[in-house]
Amino acid sequence: MAVDVGAPDSAVFASVTARSATDVWAVGSIETNSAYRTLTAHYDGSGWHITTSQTASGSDSQLLSVTISHTDCPWAVGTSDQQHTLVERPHTC
């Protein structure tokens, strides 16, 4: 399935995980204004939706892996400026 992120040539998904056929998460990065920003998408059974994810201010950030915890909440990890660790949980949990 394709995910429309508005600029498909600059988006890269690095990891996908699914709790069910109607709860799938994908994470990666998208290049905007010469910087990389985190990218998070959710599939709810009817379509993919870009969700809010954190990007460290003034830095290149990317999400590299996603998993779903025992509480059914997705957790994503990545890097900021290739030096700092990012850990995120979407606001839906």
Secondary structure as UniProt FT lines:
FT   HELIX           8..10
FT   STRAND          11..20
FT   TURN            21..22
FT   STRAND          23..32
FT   TURN            33..34
FT   STRAND          35..43
FT   STRAND          48..51
FT   TURN            57..58
FT   STRAND          61..68
FT   TURN            70..71
FT   STRAND          74..80
FT   TURN            81..83
FT   STRAND          84..88
FT   TURN            91..92
//
